[in-house]
């Protein structure tokens, strides 16, 4: 039983560590759950200072 638990924890750790970050493929994806606690992107002034949104949207503008 204990070996099964340890195995499950090891597998969960491997899966978490192997997840890769995939950049957004559409500009609208930049507005989904931004890390800067911006509840209403485009309508809330606090979102203007969000470096994540600025970087994400500018990557589409420059075509990277």
HELIX and SHEET records of a PDB file:
HELIX    1   1 UNK A    2  UNK A   18  1                                  17    
HELIX    2   2 UNK A   27  UNK A   31  5                                   5    
HELIX    3   3 UNK A   45  UNK A   49  5                                   5    
HELIX    4   4 UNK A   51  UNK A   62  1                                  12    
END                                                                             
